[in-house]
């Protein structure tokens, strides 16, 4: 029986912990820093996820058997290297592999070198040069990205020259995203359905997980500011078996081989953000870890012991594990604080949750909550991820929104159209096996879903 420490404190970490809790091999779960919901399922500690020395000391104190490092910052900073140097088994890539997310310039140059399909791009460290380029390029929208980490918000889609110039100056000269944006990447705007594919890999074998569809914009109809993600559905209907085969041959395996060839063997969860263009699938971005909130819809569908997978990756024997998935759909609706992703209030009491932070008929993953006096309070921008499974996408969505309607706090904000693009892609997902009249359901329950 093993003791496991999970580093991080959001909805993704809650999902990882709940899946690890199902393993017969796991005896005790710890999390740092955790959150209000996580504290009901794992013992939490007040050590920041970016405190490498603090996490190593905590792992020693608890005498854990494995440490799973979930967020991007500590991975890019080298937390896995520090833990392995002290003899701990780990889940997550080392620093030299985590650069695939830590530097957009590195990942773009790597794709160019190894012929992995992605958008055309140029790199700039001088705002005058960048402005001259966008004026000559004169194609909009223009995609302007900070080179380094920026909490998932380091991308600006400039709709015209004025917006492009403002974005460039704010990033390079104004350090809008700190040191992360002193170098920027300007790339062509790709169109087509977006797909997120998480994958398990030990540096040799790569096993893609169930695909998912994220909803990045803050408001309905994909309007408003970019966020860390306002909801997800899985699987993604645009990601067909044929496209999956093409991605494996042209993107997934070449990426793993390229990283190994560069002396940066990637071990852990590698996230592929893809655009299915008319010229085939192309990589928008890599993440060096489980995505959030993609993890909240992918891991509930995993029908294999997650701890067994983590061990196999660490031991470089992933090829020996038969990873299986449930034949269901999973949906997650993110409930956020009013004002997110800009300024928002904290410390608001949440009603409608039980003592474990849950609601009947759903699993509620806590992202930004804290527990105070036995009550759950808001403590972040994205607060909860209300997640349900179903034999159809529509039934899963129905259950998620029904659960959402039971949870309240002041100025709560959530999108009311999660999954609608997926339903438009494949109308059978709406009707197959689902007999109730969805419009009557919406009318009677006050939940707005466009069917």
N, C-alpha and C positions, 0 to 999 in steps of 0.2 A: 504493500500500500504506500502511496506516494503523497508527499506534501508539495503543493504547487503555489507559487507566488505569481500573480498576474500584475504587471505594471501598467497603470493607466486608471482613468476614472470616468469613462463615458459609457454610452450605450453599447458601443462595440465591446468594451471590456465586460459589461454585464452579460452580453450574449456568449462571450467566450467562457465566462465563469459558469453560466447555467449549463452549457454543453459539457464542460469538464466535470460538473457535479453529477452527471449521469454515468460517468465512468466508474466501473467497479474497481479500477486500479487507483483511484484518487481517494485518499483518506481525509485530507484537510486542505481547504482553500483559503488563501490569503490574497489581499489586494491592497495596492498603494498607488494613489491616495484613496481610490474607490469613491463611492457616493452613497447617498441615503438608501437607494434601492439595493445596491451591491452589498451594503453592510448587513442585510438580512440573510445573505447566502454565503458570505465570506468575511473573515475577520479583517477589518480595514486598519490602515496605519497612516499617520500624517507625514509621509515622506513624499516629496514631489516626484513626479514621473521623470523629471529631468535631473534629479539629484543622483548622479552615478555612484558617488561614494556612499551616500545614504542608503541607496537600494542594495548595494553590495553588503553593507554592514547589516541591513535588515535580513537579507537572505542568510547570512551567517548566523545571526541571532536565532532565527526561526529554524535553522538547519533544514532548509527545504531541499527537495530532490530535483526540482526544475523551476526555472524562472521564465515566464512567457512575457516578452516585452512587446507591447501592442502599439503604442503611439509612434509617430514618425520622428519626433525630435530626439528622444533618447537613443533610437536606433542610429540616426545619422551622427549623433554625438559619440557613439561607440560603447554604449552600455553593454551590449552582448560580449564585446571583446573583454571588457573589465570583469564581467561575471565568469566567463570561461577561464580567464587567467587565474581565478580563485577556485577553479575546479567544478563549477556548477554546470549542470546540463541546462541548455537554453532553447527557447524557440524564438526565432527572429534572426535576420541577417547581421553579419558583422558590419563595421563601419565602412569598409572599402566596397561592400556590395550595396549598402543602403544609399550610396551616392546616386543610384539609379533614380531615386526620388529627390535626394538632397540637392541635385544640380540638374536643371533642365538642359543646360549646355552639354553636360556629360552625356545624358541620355540621348539627346538629339544627335550628337556627334557619333555616339556608338551605333545608333540606327543607320546613320549615313554610311559608316565604315563597313557594316555587315549587311547592308542591303535590306534592312527591315522597313517595310512600308510605313511612311509617316508624312506629315505635311512639310512642304518646303519652308525653309527658315533662314534667318540671319541673326547673328549675335552682336550686341552692342554694349559698350561701357561708356560711350560718350553721347550725350543727348543730341548734340548738333548733327552727328553722323546718323543717328537713328531717325531724326526728323527729316533729314535730307532723303534718306531711304524711303520712308513712307510716302513722301511727296512724289518721288519718282515712281514708286510701285503703284500708288494710286488705285488700290483695290480695297473695297470695304464690304463687310466689316473686316477689320484687321485685328488679329489676335496678338495681344501684347502680354508677355508672361514674365514674372519675376523669376530669376534663375533659381533662387533658394526657396526654402519652406515659408509658407505664408498662411497657415491654418486653412488651406484649401480655398483661399480667396485671392491668390496672387495672379489672377488672370483678368484682364480688361478687354472687352470686345468693343473696339472703337468703331462707331458707325460712320464717321466721316473724318476729314483731315483735322478739324478743330479738336475733336475728341482724342484723336491719336496723338497729336502734339501735347495736349494736356496730360494724357496718360504717361507719355515718355518723360516729360519734365517732372511729374509728380513721383515717378519711380526712381529715375536715375539721380536727379538733382534734389528732389524733396524727400527721398528715401521713404516713400509711402509704406513700404514693407520692410523698413530697416535695411540692414546690410544685404538682405535677400534680393533687393531690387536694384542694387548698384550695377549689376549686370542683368540685361534683359534679352529675351528672345522674341523676335517678331516673326510670326509664321502665317502661312496662308490659312484662310478660313475654310474648313471642310464642312460639307453638308451631308446629311444622311442620318439614319437612326443611330443613337449612341447606345453602346452596350458596355457593361462592366463585367469583367470576368476575373474573379479571384482564382488563384491556383496554389496548390501545395507543391513545393519542390525541395529536393535535397541537393540540388546542383547538378544532378544527373537525370533523374526522372522528374517529369512535370505532370501533375494531375489537375486539370482545370475543374473548378467547382461549378455548381449550377450558375448560369448567367443571371444577371439582374439588370433592372432599369432604374436609374436614379432620377430624382427630380430636384435640380439644383436651385432654381429660382424661388424667391421667397413667396410669390403670389401665384394664384390660379392662372391658367393659360400660359405658363412659363414666362410670367412677367415679374418685374421687380428685380431687386438686387440678387447677386450670386450669394449662395449660402454654402454651408458644409453639406447640405442635403436635407430636403424637407419630406422625403419619403421614398420608398423603394418597393418594387415588386419583383418576384422571381417565379419561374424563369422568364427571360425576356423573349417574347414571341418572334422578334426580328432575327434572333440568333438561331438559325436553322442548323440542322446536322451538317449540311453541306458547307455552310459558313464556318462552323466549328472545325471541320476538317481542314479548311483552308487556313484558318488561324493557327492551328497546330503546326502545319507545315511551314508557313511563311512568317509567323510571328512568335509563337510560344517557344518552340524548340530552338529556333535561331537565337532568341534572346538568352535563353539559358546557356547555350553553347558559347555565345559571344562573351557573356560575363565570365565564364570559366576560362576562356581563351585569354581574356584580359587579366587573369589572375585575381578575379573578383567573384569567386564562386558564390552564388546566391542560395541561401538556405532559409526557408521559412515560408511566408505567404507573399507571393508576388501578384500585384494587382495590375491588370491590363485594362486601361480605359481606351475603348475602341470607337471608331466612327466607321459605319458601314457605308462607304461612298459608292458612287456608280462605277468607280475604278477598283472596287474591292475594299476589304477591311484595312484600315490604317490605324496606327497607334496615336492617340491624342496625348496620353501620359502614362507613366508607370507610377505605382506606389509601392513602397517597400514593406507593406503590412496590410492587414485586413482593412478594407474600406469601412467607412461609417457614414450612412447607415446600411450599406450593402450587407455587412456581416449579420445584421439583425434579421434578414430574410433568407440568407444562405445557410447559416448554421442550423436553424430549426429543421431544415430539410436533409441534413446530414444523418445518415443511418449507420454510421461507423463511429467507433470510440475515438473521440478527438484526441484524448491523451495518447492513445496508441499511435495515432498519426504523428503527433509531436515527437514522440520517442523515435519513431522510424526515420523522421527527417534528421534528427540529431545524430542517429546512428548510420545515416546514409544507406538505408534499406527500404526506401519508400516503395520501390518496385515490388516488394513482397507483401504490401498491404492492399487488400481488396476494398477500395473505398466505394461505398454504396450510397444512393440517394433515394429519398422518398418520392413517389410519383404524385406530388401535390403542388399547389401554388402557395406562396407565402407573400403577405403584404405588410408593410410597415408605414404607418402615418405618424409623422413627427409632430408633436405638440410643442410649440415654442413660446418664448416670452414675447409679449407685444413690443415691437421695436426692433427685434432681431432681424438682420444681422448688425444693426447699429446699436444705439444705446437702449438698455432695457433695465427694468427694475428687478431686484433680487429679494428673496426672503418672503415671497408671497405664499400663503398656505394653499395647499392642493387638496381639494375634496374629491371624493369618489373612489379613492384607493383603499384597499383593505390593509391589515396590519403588516402584510408582506410587501405592500406597494403594488398590489395587483388588482385586476378587475376580472370578474367571472367571464369566461369565454375568450379571453385573450391573454397574451403574455406581454406585460408592460416592461420594456427595457428602460432603465433610468439612465439619463445622460447628464442632466444638470439639476440634481436634487441634493438636499441634505436633510438629515433627520434631527429634529430639535424638539425635545419634550414629547417624544412619541408621535410627532406630526411631521409629514413630508412638506418641505418648503422648496420653492424654486431657487436654483443656485447657478443658473447659466442661461445661455441663449436657447439652445435646443434642450428641452427639459425631459421629455418622454418620447419613446418610440413604441407606439401601440401596434402590436404585431399579432397576426392570425394566419392560420393555414386553412386551406379548403381544397376540395377536389376540383373546383373551378376558380378562376381568378375572381369572378364576380362574387362568389360566395365568401371568399377570403376578404375581399374589400368590404363587403356588407358587414362582416363580423368586426373588422377593424374600426369602421366608422360607428357602428353601434356601441363599441367600447369607448371610443372617443367621446361620444355624446354623454357618457356617464361621468366624465372627469372635468373638473372646473378649477380655474383660478382667475384672478383679475387680469383682464387684457390677454387672455390666452389666444394664441394665433396658430392656425394650421391650414394647410391647403385642402381644398375640398374636391380636387380633381386628380388625386393620386391614382395611377393605373389607367387613366382614360386613354392615353396614347396607346397603351398595350392592347386595350379592348378594340380600338379602331384598327389596329394591325391585324387582328384575328377575331372577327365577330363571334366565332364559335366559343371563344373563351367566356362570352357573356351568357350564352344560352345552354351550353352543354351540361346536362345534369342539374341545372338550377331551375326549379319550377315556379318559385314565387314571382309575382309581378314586382319588379324592382321599383317601378314608378310609384306603385301603391306604398311600398316600403318607405321610400324617401318621403312621400307626403305625410305618412302617419308618424314617422320618427323624426322628421325635421332635419334629416341629414341630406346634404346636397351632393348627389352623384349624377353626373351626366351619363345616361345610359344610351 
